[in-house]
C-alpha cells in the first residue's frame, strides 16, 4: 500500500513539473505574440537544442551506468581479496565511481556545448 502511495506521489510531482513548464512556456509565447513579435523566433535553434539535450542526457546516463557497473566490479574485487565489510564496500564504491562518472559527464557536456 505504501509503495502505491509513493508511486502516485512521484507521478504527481513529475506531472506537475511538466505541466508548469509547458503552461509557462505557452503563456510567454502568447505574450510575445500579443506584443507583435514574429513567430519565427520560436523555431530558431529548436532542433539544434533538442539534439544537444538528447546527447547530453545519453552521455550522462551512460557514464553513470558505466560508473555503477565499475563500482560493483571494484567492490567485488575488494571484498574478495581483502577483509573489508561487504555491506559497506558495495554502496561506497557504487556511489564513488558513479559520482566520478557524473563528474566526468559534466565536463564532457560542457565541452560538447562549446563545440556547438
Phi and psi restraints in degrees (range 20) as a CNS / XPLOR table:
assign (resid 1 and name C) (resid 2 and name N)
       (resid 2 and name CA) (resid 2 and name C) 1.0 -65.4 20.0 2
assign (resid 2 and name N) (resid 2 and name CA)
       (resid 2 and name C) (resid 3 and name N) 1.0 -33.6 20.0 2
assign (resid 2 and name C) (resid 3 and name N)
       (resid 3 and name CA) (resid 3 and name C) 1.0 -64.8 20.0 2
assign (resid 3 and name N) (resid 3 and name CA)
       (resid 3 and name C) (resid 4 and name N) 1.0 -40.2 20.0 2
assign (resid 3 and name C) (resid 4 and name N)
       (resid 4 and name CA) (resid 4 and name C) 1.0 -63.5 20.0 2
assign (resid 4 and name N) (resid 4 and name CA)
       (resid 4 and name C) (resid 5 and name N) 1.0 -39.9 20.0 2
assign (resid 4 and name C) (resid 5 and name N)
       (resid 5 and name CA) (resid 5 and name C) 1.0 -64.8 20.0 2
assign (resid 5 and name N) (resid 5 and name CA)
       (resid 5 and name C) (resid 6 and name N) 1.0 -41.4 20.0 2
assign (resid 5 and name C) (resid 6 and name N)
       (resid 6 and name CA) (resid 6 and name C) 1.0 -63.2 20.0 2
assign (resid 6 and name N) (resid 6 and name CA)
       (resid 6 and name C) (resid 7 and name N) 1.0 -44.5 20.0 2
assign (resid 6 and name C) (resid 7 and name N)
       (resid 7 and name CA) (resid 7 and name C) 1.0 -67.0 20.0 2
assign (resid 7 and name N) (resid 7 and name CA)
       (resid 7 and name C) (resid 8 and name N) 1.0 -36.9 20.0 2
assign (resid 7 and name C) (resid 8 and name N)
       (resid 8 and name CA) (resid 8 and name C) 1.0 -64.9 20.0 2
assign (resid 8 and name N) (resid 8 and name CA)
       (resid 8 and name C) (resid 9 and name N) 1.0 -41.8 20.0 2
assign (resid 8 and name C) (resid 9 and name N)
       (resid 9 and name CA) (resid 9 and name C) 1.0 -64.8 20.0 2
assign (resid 9 and name N) (resid 9 and name CA)
       (resid 9 and name C) (resid 10 and name N) 1.0 -42.7 20.0 2
assign (resid 9 and name C) (resid 10 and name N)
       (resid 10 and name CA) (resid 10 and name C) 1.0 -61.9 20.0 2
assign (resid 10 and name N) (resid 10 and name CA)
       (resid 10 and name C) (resid 11 and name N) 1.0 -43.9 20.0 2
assign (resid 10 and name C) (resid 11 and name N)
       (resid 11 and name CA) (resid 11 and name C) 1.0 -62.1 20.0 2
assign (resid 11 and name N) (resid 11 and name CA)
       (resid 11 and name C) (resid 12 and name N) 1.0 -42.5 20.0 2
assign (resid 11 and name C) (resid 12 and name N)
       (resid 12 and name CA) (resid 12 and name C) 1.0 -63.6 20.0 2
assign (resid 12 and name N) (resid 12 and name CA)
       (resid 12 and name C) (resid 13 and name N) 1.0 -39.3 20.0 2
assign (resid 12 and name C) (resid 13 and name N)
       (resid 13 and name CA) (resid 13 and name C) 1.0 -66.2 20.0 2
assign (resid 13 and name N) (resid 13 and name CA)
       (resid 13 and name C) (resid 14 and name N) 1.0 -46.3 20.0 2
assign (resid 13 and name C) (resid 14 and name N)
       (resid 14 and name CA) (resid 14 and name C) 1.0 -63.2 20.0 2
assign (resid 14 and name N) (resid 14 and name CA)
       (resid 14 and name C) (resid 15 and name N) 1.0 -44.4 20.0 2
assign (resid 14 and name C) (resid 15 and name N)
       (resid 15 and name CA) (resid 15 and name C) 1.0 -60.8 20.0 2
assign (resid 15 and name N) (resid 15 and name CA)
       (resid 15 and name C) (resid 16 and name N) 1.0 -42.7 20.0 2
assign (resid 15 and name C) (resid 16 and name N)
       (resid 16 and name CA) (resid 16 and name C) 1.0 -62.9 20.0 2
assign (resid 16 and name N) (resid 16 and name CA)
       (resid 16 and name C) (resid 17 and name N) 1.0 -39.7 20.0 2
assign (resid 16 and name C) (resid 17 and name N)
       (resid 17 and name CA) (resid 17 and name C) 1.0 -63.9 20.0 2
assign (resid 17 and name N) (resid 17 and name CA)
       (resid 17 and name C) (resid 18 and name N) 1.0 -47.5 20.0 2
assign (resid 17 and name C) (resid 18 and name N)
       (resid 18 and name CA) (resid 18 and name C) 1.0 -65.8 20.0 2
assign (resid 18 and name N) (resid 18 and name CA)
       (resid 18 and name C) (resid 19 and name N) 1.0 -39.6 20.0 2
assign (resid 18 and name C) (resid 19 and name N)
       (resid 19 and name CA) (resid 19 and name C) 1.0 -62.3 20.0 2
assign (resid 19 and name N) (resid 19 and name CA)
       (resid 19 and name C) (resid 20 and name N) 1.0 -46.3 20.0 2
assign (resid 19 and name C) (resid 20 and name N)
       (resid 20 and name CA) (resid 20 and name C) 1.0 -63.0 20.0 2
assign (resid 20 and name N) (resid 20 and name CA)
       (resid 20 and name C) (resid 21 and name N) 1.0 -41.3 20.0 2
assign (resid 20 and name C) (resid 21 and name N)
       (resid 21 and name CA) (resid 21 and name C) 1.0 -61.0 20.0 2
assign (resid 21 and name N) (resid 21 and name CA)
       (resid 21 and name C) (resid 22 and name N) 1.0 -51.1 20.0 2
assign (resid 21 and name C) (resid 22 and name N)
       (resid 22 and name CA) (resid 22 and name C) 1.0 -72.8 20.0 2
assign (resid 22 and name N) (resid 22 and name CA)
       (resid 22 and name C) (resid 23 and name N) 1.0 -35.1 20.0 2
assign (resid 22 and name C) (resid 23 and name N)
       (resid 23 and name CA) (resid 23 and name C) 1.0 -70.2 20.0 2
assign (resid 23 and name N) (resid 23 and name CA)
       (resid 23 and name C) (resid 24 and name N) 1.0 -37.7 20.0 2
assign (resid 23 and name C) (resid 24 and name N)
       (resid 24 and name CA) (resid 24 and name C) 1.0 -66.3 20.0 2
assign (resid 24 and name N) (resid 24 and name CA)
       (resid 24 and name C) (resid 25 and name N) 1.0 -42.5 20.0 2
assign (resid 24 and name C) (resid 25 and name N)
       (resid 25 and name CA) (resid 25 and name C) 1.0 -61.8 20.0 2
assign (resid 25 and name N) (resid 25 and name CA)
       (resid 25 and name C) (resid 26 and name N) 1.0 -41.7 20.0 2
assign (resid 25 and name C) (resid 26 and name N)
       (resid 26 and name CA) (resid 26 and name C) 1.0 -65.1 20.0 2
assign (resid 26 and name N) (resid 26 and name CA)
       (resid 26 and name C) (resid 27 and name N) 1.0 -42.1 20.0 2
assign (resid 26 and name C) (resid 27 and name N)
       (resid 27 and name CA) (resid 27 and name C) 1.0 -64.4 20.0 2
assign (resid 27 and name N) (resid 27 and name CA)
       (resid 27 and name C) (resid 28 and name N) 1.0 -39.0 20.0 2
assign (resid 27 and name C) (resid 28 and name N)
       (resid 28 and name CA) (resid 28 and name C) 1.0 -64.1 20.0 2
assign (resid 28 and name N) (resid 28 and name CA)
       (resid 28 and name C) (resid 29 and name N) 1.0 -42.8 20.0 2
assign (resid 28 and name C) (resid 29 and name N)
       (resid 29 and name CA) (resid 29 and name C) 1.0 -66.2 20.0 2
assign (resid 29 and name N) (resid 29 and name CA)
       (resid 29 and name C) (resid 30 and name N) 1.0 -41.3 20.0 2
assign (resid 29 and name C) (resid 30 and name N)
       (resid 30 and name CA) (resid 30 and name C) 1.0 -63.3 20.0 2
assign (resid 30 and name N) (resid 30 and name CA)
       (resid 30 and name C) (resid 31 and name N) 1.0 -38.6 20.0 2
assign (resid 30 and name C) (resid 31 and name N)
       (resid 31 and name CA) (resid 31 and name C) 1.0 -64.7 20.0 2
assign (resid 31 and name N) (resid 31 and name CA)
       (resid 31 and name C) (resid 32 and name N) 1.0 -39.4 20.0 2
assign (resid 31 and name C) (resid 32 and name N)
       (resid 32 and name CA) (resid 32 and name C) 1.0 -67.8 20.0 2
assign (resid 32 and name N) (resid 32 and name CA)
       (resid 32 and name C) (resid 33 and name N) 1.0 -38.7 20.0 2
assign (resid 32 and name C) (resid 33 and name N)
       (resid 33 and name CA) (resid 33 and name C) 1.0 -66.3 20.0 2
assign (resid 33 and name N) (resid 33 and name CA)
       (resid 33 and name C) (resid 34 and name N) 1.0 -38.4 20.0 2
assign (resid 33 and name C) (resid 34 and name N)
       (resid 34 and name CA) (resid 34 and name C) 1.0 -64.1 20.0 2
assign (resid 34 and name N) (resid 34 and name CA)
       (resid 34 and name C) (resid 35 and name N) 1.0 -30.3 20.0 2
assign (resid 34 and name C) (resid 35 and name N)
       (resid 35 and name CA) (resid 35 and name C) 1.0 -79.0 20.0 2
assign (resid 35 and name N) (resid 35 and name CA)
       (resid 35 and name C) (resid 36 and name N) 1.0 -7.2 20.0 2
assign (resid 35 and name C) (resid 36 and name N)
       (resid 36 and name CA) (resid 36 and name C) 1.0 94.0 20.0 2
assign (resid 36 and name N) (resid 36 and name CA)
       (resid 36 and name C) (resid 37 and name N) 1.0 15.9 20.0 2
assign (resid 36 and name C) (resid 37 and name N)
       (resid 37 and name CA) (resid 37 and name C) 1.0 -74.8 20.0 2
assign (resid 37 and name N) (resid 37 and name CA)
       (resid 37 and name C) (resid 38 and name N) 1.0 141.9 20.0 2
assign (resid 37 and name C) (resid 38 and name N)
       (resid 38 and name CA) (resid 38 and name C) 1.0 -65.0 20.0 2
assign (resid 38 and name N) (resid 38 and name CA)
       (resid 38 and name C) (resid 39 and name N) 1.0 139.6 20.0 2
assign (resid 38 and name C) (resid 39 and name N)
       (resid 39 and name CA) (resid 39 and name C) 1.0 -72.7 20.0 2
assign (resid 39 and name N) (resid 39 and name CA)
       (resid 39 and name C) (resid 40 and name N) 1.0 -11.3 20.0 2
assign (resid 39 and name C) (resid 40 and name N)
       (resid 40 and name CA) (resid 40 and name C) 1.0 -66.7 20.0 2
assign (resid 40 and name N) (resid 40 and name CA)
       (resid 40 and name C) (resid 41 and name N) 1.0 -20.5 20.0 2
assign (resid 40 and name C) (resid 41 and name N)
       (resid 41 and name CA) (resid 41 and name C) 1.0 -66.8 20.0 2
assign (resid 41 and name N) (resid 41 and name CA)
       (resid 41 and name C) (resid 42 and name N) 1.0 -21.0 20.0 2
assign (resid 41 and name C) (resid 42 and name N)
       (resid 42 and name CA) (resid 42 and name C) 1.0 -74.9 20.0 2
assign (resid 42 and name N) (resid 42 and name CA)
       (resid 42 and name C) (resid 43 and name N) 1.0 -22.7 20.0 2
assign (resid 42 and name C) (resid 43 and name N)
       (resid 43 and name CA) (resid 43 and name C) 1.0 -97.1 20.0 2
assign (resid 43 and name N) (resid 43 and name CA)
       (resid 43 and name C) (resid 44 and name N) 1.0 -11.3 20.0 2
assign (resid 43 and name C) (resid 44 and name N)
       (resid 44 and name CA) (resid 44 and name C) 1.0 -69.5 20.0 2
assign (resid 44 and name N) (resid 44 and name CA)
       (resid 44 and name C) (resid 45 and name N) 1.0 123.7 20.0 2
assign (resid 44 and name C) (resid 45 and name N)
       (resid 45 and name CA) (resid 45 and name C) 1.0 71.8 20.0 2
assign (resid 45 and name N) (resid 45 and name CA)
       (resid 45 and name C) (resid 46 and name N) 1.0 6.5 20.0 2
assign (resid 45 and name C) (resid 46 and name N)
       (resid 46 and name CA) (resid 46 and name C) 1.0 -66.9 20.0 2
assign (resid 46 and name N) (resid 46 and name CA)
       (resid 46 and name C) (resid 47 and name N) 1.0 -43.9 20.0 2
assign (resid 46 and name C) (resid 47 and name N)
       (resid 47 and name CA) (resid 47 and name C) 1.0 -68.7 20.0 2
assign (resid 47 and name N) (resid 47 and name CA)
       (resid 47 and name C) (resid 48 and name N) 1.0 -42.0 20.0 2
assign (resid 47 and name C) (resid 48 and name N)
       (resid 48 and name CA) (resid 48 and name C) 1.0 -63.7 20.0 2
assign (resid 48 and name N) (resid 48 and name CA)
       (resid 48 and name C) (resid 49 and name N) 1.0 -39.8 20.0 2
assign (resid 48 and name C) (resid 49 and name N)
       (resid 49 and name CA) (resid 49 and name C) 1.0 -66.4 20.0 2
assign (resid 49 and name N) (resid 49 and name CA)
       (resid 49 and name C) (resid 50 and name N) 1.0 -40.7 20.0 2
assign (resid 49 and name C) (resid 50 and name N)
       (resid 50 and name CA) (resid 50 and name C) 1.0 -69.2 20.0 2
assign (resid 50 and name N) (resid 50 and name CA)
       (resid 50 and name C) (resid 51 and name N) 1.0 -38.2 20.0 2
assign (resid 50 and name C) (resid 51 and name N)
       (resid 51 and name CA) (resid 51 and name C) 1.0 -69.5 20.0 2
assign (resid 51 and name N) (resid 51 and name CA)
       (resid 51 and name C) (resid 52 and name N) 1.0 -36.5 20.0 2
assign (resid 51 and name C) (resid 52 and name N)
       (resid 52 and name CA) (resid 52 and name C) 1.0 -67.3 20.0 2
assign (resid 52 and name N) (resid 52 and name CA)
       (resid 52 and name C) (resid 53 and name N) 1.0 -40.2 20.0 2
assign (resid 52 and name C) (resid 53 and name N)
       (resid 53 and name CA) (resid 53 and name C) 1.0 -64.4 20.0 2
assign (resid 53 and name N) (resid 53 and name CA)
       (resid 53 and name C) (resid 54 and name N) 1.0 -41.6 20.0 2
assign (resid 53 and name C) (resid 54 and name N)
       (resid 54 and name CA) (resid 54 and name C) 1.0 -62.3 20.0 2
assign (resid 54 and name N) (resid 54 and name CA)
       (resid 54 and name C) (resid 55 and name N) 1.0 -41.4 20.0 2
assign (resid 54 and name C) (resid 55 and name N)
       (resid 55 and name CA) (resid 55 and name C) 1.0 -63.5 20.0 2
assign (resid 55 and name N) (resid 55 and name CA)
       (resid 55 and name C) (resid 56 and name N) 1.0 -41.6 20.0 2
assign (resid 55 and name C) (resid 56 and name N)
       (resid 56 and name CA) (resid 56 and name C) 1.0 -65.0 20.0 2
assign (resid 56 and name N) (resid 56 and name CA)
       (resid 56 and name C) (resid 57 and name N) 1.0 -42.3 20.0 2
assign (resid 56 and name C) (resid 57 and name N)
       (resid 57 and name CA) (resid 57 and name C) 1.0 -64.3 20.0 2
assign (resid 57 and name N) (resid 57 and name CA)
       (resid 57 and name C) (resid 58 and name N) 1.0 -45.7 20.0 2
assign (resid 57 and name C) (resid 58 and name N)
       (resid 58 and name CA) (resid 58 and name C) 1.0 -64.5 20.0 2
assign (resid 58 and name N) (resid 58 and name CA)
       (resid 58 and name C) (resid 59 and name N) 1.0 -41.5 20.0 2
assign (resid 58 and name C) (resid 59 and name N)
       (resid 59 and name CA) (resid 59 and name C) 1.0 -61.9 20.0 2
assign (resid 59 and name N) (resid 59 and name CA)
       (resid 59 and name C) (resid 60 and name N) 1.0 -49.8 20.0 2
assign (resid 59 and name C) (resid 60 and name N)
       (resid 60 and name CA) (resid 60 and name C) 1.0 -66.8 20.0 2
assign (resid 60 and name N) (resid 60 and name CA)
       (resid 60 and name C) (resid 61 and name N) 1.0 -39.6 20.0 2
assign (resid 60 and name C) (resid 61 and name N)
       (resid 61 and name CA) (resid 61 and name C) 1.0 -66.2 20.0 2
assign (resid 61 and name N) (resid 61 and name CA)
       (resid 61 and name C) (resid 62 and name N) 1.0 -41.8 20.0 2
assign (resid 61 and name C) (resid 62 and name N)
       (resid 62 and name CA) (resid 62 and name C) 1.0 -66.5 20.0 2
assign (resid 62 and name N) (resid 62 and name CA)
       (resid 62 and name C) (resid 63 and name N) 1.0 -40.6 20.0 2
assign (resid 62 and name C) (resid 63 and name N)
       (resid 63 and name CA) (resid 63 and name C) 1.0 -66.7 20.0 2
assign (resid 63 and name N) (resid 63 and name CA)
       (resid 63 and name C) (resid 64 and name N) 1.0 -36.1 20.0 2
assign (resid 63 and name C) (resid 64 and name N)
       (resid 64 and name CA) (resid 64 and name C) 1.0 -64.4 20.0 2
assign (resid 64 and name N) (resid 64 and name CA)
       (resid 64 and name C) (resid 65 and name N) 1.0 -46.6 20.0 2
assign (resid 64 and name C) (resid 65 and name N)
       (resid 65 and name CA) (resid 65 and name C) 1.0 -66.9 20.0 2
assign (resid 65 and name N) (resid 65 and name CA)
       (resid 65 and name C) (resid 66 and name N) 1.0 -37.9 20.0 2
assign (resid 65 and name C) (resid 66 and name N)
       (resid 66 and name CA) (resid 66 and name C) 1.0 -65.6 20.0 2
assign (resid 66 and name N) (resid 66 and name CA)
       (resid 66 and name C) (resid 67 and name N) 1.0 -37.2 20.0 2
assign (resid 66 and name C) (resid 67 and name N)
       (resid 67 and name CA) (resid 67 and name C) 1.0 -65.2 20.0 2
assign (resid 67 and name N) (resid 67 and name CA)
       (resid 67 and name C) (resid 68 and name N) 1.0 -40.5 20.0 2
assign (resid 67 and name C) (resid 68 and name N)
       (resid 68 and name CA) (resid 68 and name C) 1.0 -64.5 20.0 2
assign (resid 68 and name N) (resid 68 and name CA)
       (resid 68 and name C) (resid 69 and name N) 1.0 -44.7 20.0 2
assign (resid 68 and name C) (resid 69 and name N)
       (resid 69 and name CA) (resid 69 and name C) 1.0 -62.0 20.0 2
assign (resid 69 and name N) (resid 69 and name CA)
       (resid 69 and name C) (resid 70 and name N) 1.0 -44.1 20.0 2
assign (resid 69 and name C) (resid 70 and name N)
       (resid 70 and name CA) (resid 70 and name C) 1.0 -65.5 20.0 2
assign (resid 70 and name N) (resid 70 and name CA)
       (resid 70 and name C) (resid 71 and name N) 1.0 -37.1 20.0 2
assign (resid 70 and name C) (resid 71 and name N)
       (resid 71 and name CA) (resid 71 and name C) 1.0 -63.6 20.0 2
assign (resid 71 and name N) (resid 71 and name CA)
       (resid 71 and name C) (resid 72 and name N) 1.0 -40.7 20.0 2
assign (resid 71 and name C) (resid 72 and name N)
       (resid 72 and name CA) (resid 72 and name C) 1.0 -65.0 20.0 2
assign (resid 72 and name N) (resid 72 and name CA)
       (resid 72 and name C) (resid 73 and name N) 1.0 -41.5 20.0 2
assign (resid 72 and name C) (resid 73 and name N)
       (resid 73 and name CA) (resid 73 and name C) 1.0 -64.3 20.0 2
assign (resid 73 and name N) (resid 73 and name CA)
       (resid 73 and name C) (resid 74 and name N) 1.0 -44.9 20.0 2
assign (resid 73 and name C) (resid 74 and name N)
       (resid 74 and name CA) (resid 74 and name C) 1.0 -65.4 20.0 2
assign (resid 74 and name N) (resid 74 and name CA)
       (resid 74 and name C) (resid 75 and name N) 1.0 -38.7 20.0 2
assign (resid 74 and name C) (resid 75 and name N)
       (resid 75 and name CA) (resid 75 and name C) 1.0 -64.0 20.0 2
assign (resid 75 and name N) (resid 75 and name CA)
       (resid 75 and name C) (resid 76 and name N) 1.0 -38.8 20.0 2
assign (resid 75 and name C) (resid 76 and name N)
       (resid 76 and name CA) (resid 76 and name C) 1.0 -62.1 20.0 2
assign (resid 76 and name N) (resid 76 and name CA)
       (resid 76 and name C) (resid 77 and name N) 1.0 -43.9 20.0 2
assign (resid 76 and name C) (resid 77 and name N)
       (resid 77 and name CA) (resid 77 and name C) 1.0 -63.8 20.0 2
assign (resid 77 and name N) (resid 77 and name CA)
       (resid 77 and name C) (resid 78 and name N) 1.0 -41.7 20.0 2
assign (resid 77 and name C) (resid 78 and name N)
       (resid 78 and name CA) (resid 78 and name C) 1.0 -65.2 20.0 2
assign (resid 78 and name N) (resid 78 and name CA)
       (resid 78 and name C) (resid 79 and name N) 1.0 -42.2 20.0 2
assign (resid 78 and name C) (resid 79 and name N)
       (resid 79 and name CA) (resid 79 and name C) 1.0 -73.5 20.0 2
assign (resid 79 and name N) (resid 79 and name CA)
       (resid 79 and name C) (resid 80 and name N) 1.0 -26.9 20.0 2
assign (resid 79 and name C) (resid 80 and name N)
       (resid 80 and name CA) (resid 80 and name C) 1.0 -74.9 20.0 2
assign (resid 80 and name N) (resid 80 and name CA)
       (resid 80 and name C) (resid 81 and name N) 1.0 -42.8 20.0 2
assign (resid 80 and name C) (resid 81 and name N)
       (resid 81 and name CA) (resid 81 and name C) 1.0 -102.6 20.0 2
assign (resid 81 and name N) (resid 81 and name CA)
       (resid 81 and name C) (resid 82 and name N) 1.0 -0.2 20.0 2
assign (resid 81 and name C) (resid 82 and name N)
       (resid 82 and name CA) (resid 82 and name C) 1.0 -130.8 20.0 2
assign (resid 82 and name N) (resid 82 and name CA)
       (resid 82 and name C) (resid 83 and name N) 1.0 177.5 20.0 2
assign (resid 82 and name C) (resid 83 and name N)
       (resid 83 and name CA) (resid 83 and name C) 1.0 -101.2 20.0 2
assign (resid 83 and name N) (resid 83 and name CA)
       (resid 83 and name C) (resid 84 and name N) 1.0 20.4 20.0 2
assign (resid 83 and name C) (resid 84 and name N)
       (resid 84 and name CA) (resid 84 and name C) 1.0 -68.4 20.0 2
assign (resid 84 and name N) (resid 84 and name CA)
       (resid 84 and name C) (resid 85 and name N) 1.0 151.3 20.0 2
assign (resid 84 and name C) (resid 85 and name N)
       (resid 85 and name CA) (resid 85 and name C) 1.0 -70.0 20.0 2
assign (resid 85 and name N) (resid 85 and name CA)
       (resid 85 and name C) (resid 86 and name N) 1.0 125.3 20.0 2
assign (resid 85 and name C) (resid 86 and name N)
       (resid 86 and name CA) (resid 86 and name C) 1.0 -64.0 20.0 2
assign (resid 86 and name N) (resid 86 and name CA)
       (resid 86 and name C) (resid 87 and name N) 1.0 -36.6 20.0 2
assign (resid 86 and name C) (resid 87 and name N)
       (resid 87 and name CA) (resid 87 and name C) 1.0 -68.2 20.0 2
assign (resid 87 and name N) (resid 87 and name CA)
       (resid 87 and name C) (resid 88 and name N) 1.0 -21.5 20.0 2
assign (resid 87 and name C) (resid 88 and name N)
       (resid 88 and name CA) (resid 88 and name C) 1.0 -97.0 20.0 2
assign (resid 88 and name N) (resid 88 and name CA)
       (resid 88 and name C) (resid 89 and name N) 1.0 -31.5 20.0 2
assign (resid 88 and name C) (resid 89 and name N)
       (resid 89 and name CA) (resid 89 and name C) 1.0 -73.2 20.0 2
assign (resid 89 and name N) (resid 89 and name CA)
       (resid 89 and name C) (resid 90 and name N) 1.0 -43.5 20.0 2
assign (resid 89 and name C) (resid 90 and name N)
       (resid 90 and name CA) (resid 90 and name C) 1.0 -60.3 20.0 2
assign (resid 90 and name N) (resid 90 and name CA)
       (resid 90 and name C) (resid 91 and name N) 1.0 -54.2 20.0 2
assign (resid 90 and name C) (resid 91 and name N)
       (resid 91 and name CA) (resid 91 and name C) 1.0 -63.1 20.0 2
assign (resid 91 and name N) (resid 91 and name CA)
       (resid 91 and name C) (resid 92 and name N) 1.0 -36.7 20.0 2
assign (resid 91 and name C) (resid 92 and name N)
       (resid 92 and name CA) (resid 92 and name C) 1.0 -63.4 20.0 2
assign (resid 92 and name N) (resid 92 and name CA)
       (resid 92 and name C) (resid 93 and name N) 1.0 -46.0 20.0 2
assign (resid 92 and name C) (resid 93 and name N)
       (resid 93 and name CA) (resid 93 and name C) 1.0 -69.8 20.0 2
assign (resid 93 and name N) (resid 93 and name CA)
       (resid 93 and name C) (resid 94 and name N) 1.0 -38.5 20.0 2
assign (resid 93 and name C) (resid 94 and name N)
       (resid 94 and name CA) (resid 94 and name C) 1.0 -62.6 20.0 2
assign (resid 94 and name N) (resid 94 and name CA)
       (resid 94 and name C) (resid 95 and name N) 1.0 -47.6 20.0 2
assign (resid 94 and name C) (resid 95 and name N)
       (resid 95 and name CA) (resid 95 and name C) 1.0 -69.5 20.0 2
assign (resid 95 and name N) (resid 95 and name CA)
       (resid 95 and name C) (resid 96 and name N) 1.0 -38.1 20.0 2
assign (resid 95 and name C) (resid 96 and name N)
       (resid 96 and name CA) (resid 96 and name C) 1.0 -66.0 20.0 2
assign (resid 96 and name N) (resid 96 and name CA)
       (resid 96 and name C) (resid 97 and name N) 1.0 -52.2 20.0 2
assign (resid 96 and name C) (resid 97 and name N)
       (resid 97 and name CA) (resid 97 and name C) 1.0 -73.7 20.0 2
assign (resid 97 and name N) (resid 97 and name CA)
       (resid 97 and name C) (resid 98 and name N) 1.0 -34.7 20.0 2
assign (resid 97 and name C) (resid 98 and name N)
       (resid 98 and name CA) (resid 98 and name C) 1.0 -63.1 20.0 2
assign (resid 98 and name N) (resid 98 and name CA)
       (resid 98 and name C) (resid 99 and name N) 1.0 -40.6 20.0 2
assign (resid 98 and name C) (resid 99 and name N)
       (resid 99 and name CA) (resid 99 and name C) 1.0 -65.4 20.0 2
assign (resid 99 and name N) (resid 99 and name CA)
       (resid 99 and name C) (resid 100 and name N) 1.0 -38.6 20.0 2
assign (resid 99 and name C) (resid 100 and name N)
       (resid 100 and name CA) (resid 100 and name C) 1.0 -64.8 20.0 2
assign (resid 100 and name N) (resid 100 and name CA)
       (resid 100 and name C) (resid 101 and name N) 1.0 -36.0 20.0 2
assign (resid 100 and name C) (resid 101 and name N)
       (resid 101 and name CA) (resid 101 and name C) 1.0 -63.4 20.0 2
assign (resid 101 and name N) (resid 101 and name CA)
       (resid 101 and name C) (resid 102 and name N) 1.0 -43.3 20.0 2
assign (resid 101 and name C) (resid 102 and name N)
       (resid 102 and name CA) (resid 102 and name C) 1.0 -67.5 20.0 2
assign (resid 102 and name N) (resid 102 and name CA)
       (resid 102 and name C) (resid 103 and name N) 1.0 -36.0 20.0 2
assign (resid 102 and name C) (resid 103 and name N)
       (resid 103 and name CA) (resid 103 and name C) 1.0 -64.8 20.0 2
assign (resid 103 and name N) (resid 103 and name CA)
       (resid 103 and name C) (resid 104 and name N) 1.0 -43.4 20.0 2
assign (resid 103 and name C) (resid 104 and name N)
       (resid 104 and name CA) (resid 104 and name C) 1.0 -68.1 20.0 2
assign (resid 104 and name N) (resid 104 and name CA)
       (resid 104 and name C) (resid 105 and name N) 1.0 -33.2 20.0 2
assign (resid 104 and name C) (resid 105 and name N)
       (resid 105 and name CA) (resid 105 and name C) 1.0 -64.2 20.0 2
assign (resid 105 and name N) (resid 105 and name CA)
       (resid 105 and name C) (resid 106 and name N) 1.0 -33.8 20.0 2
assign (resid 105 and name C) (resid 106 and name N)
       (resid 106 and name CA) (resid 106 and name C) 1.0 -60.6 20.0 2
assign (resid 106 and name N) (resid 106 and name CA)
       (resid 106 and name C) (resid 107 and name N) 1.0 -46.5 20.0 2
assign (resid 106 and name C) (resid 107 and name N)
       (resid 107 and name CA) (resid 107 and name C) 1.0 -70.8 20.0 2
assign (resid 107 and name N) (resid 107 and name CA)
       (resid 107 and name C) (resid 108 and name N) 1.0 -36.5 20.0 2
assign (resid 107 and name C) (resid 108 and name N)
       (resid 108 and name CA) (resid 108 and name C) 1.0 -67.8 20.0 2
assign (resid 108 and name N) (resid 108 and name CA)
       (resid 108 and name C) (resid 109 and name N) 1.0 -35.4 20.0 2
assign (resid 108 and name C) (resid 109 and name N)
       (resid 109 and name CA) (resid 109 and name C) 1.0 -66.2 20.0 2
assign (resid 109 and name N) (resid 109 and name CA)
       (resid 109 and name C) (resid 110 and name N) 1.0 -41.4 20.0 2
assign (resid 109 and name C) (resid 110 and name N)
       (resid 110 and name CA) (resid 110 and name C) 1.0 -60.9 20.0 2
assign (resid 110 and name N) (resid 110 and name CA)
       (resid 110 and name C) (resid 111 and name N) 1.0 -42.0 20.0 2
assign (resid 110 and name C) (resid 111 and name N)
       (resid 111 and name CA) (resid 111 and name C) 1.0 -65.6 20.0 2
assign (resid 111 and name N) (resid 111 and name CA)
       (resid 111 and name C) (resid 112 and name N) 1.0 -39.1 20.0 2
assign (resid 111 and name C) (resid 112 and name N)
       (resid 112 and name CA) (resid 112 and name C) 1.0 -65.5 20.0 2
assign (resid 112 and name N) (resid 112 and name CA)
       (resid 112 and name C) (resid 113 and name N) 1.0 -38.3 20.0 2
assign (resid 112 and name C) (resid 113 and name N)
       (resid 113 and name CA) (resid 113 and name C) 1.0 -66.9 20.0 2
assign (resid 113 and name N) (resid 113 and name CA)
       (resid 113 and name C) (resid 114 and name N) 1.0 -36.8 20.0 2
assign (resid 113 and name C) (resid 114 and name N)
       (resid 114 and name CA) (resid 114 and name C) 1.0 -70.9 20.0 2
assign (resid 114 and name N) (resid 114 and name CA)
       (resid 114 and name C) (resid 115 and name N) 1.0 -31.2 20.0 2
assign (resid 114 and name C) (resid 115 and name N)
       (resid 115 and name CA) (resid 115 and name C) 1.0 -70.3 20.0 2
assign (resid 115 and name N) (resid 115 and name CA)
       (resid 115 and name C) (resid 116 and name N) 1.0 -32.6 20.0 2
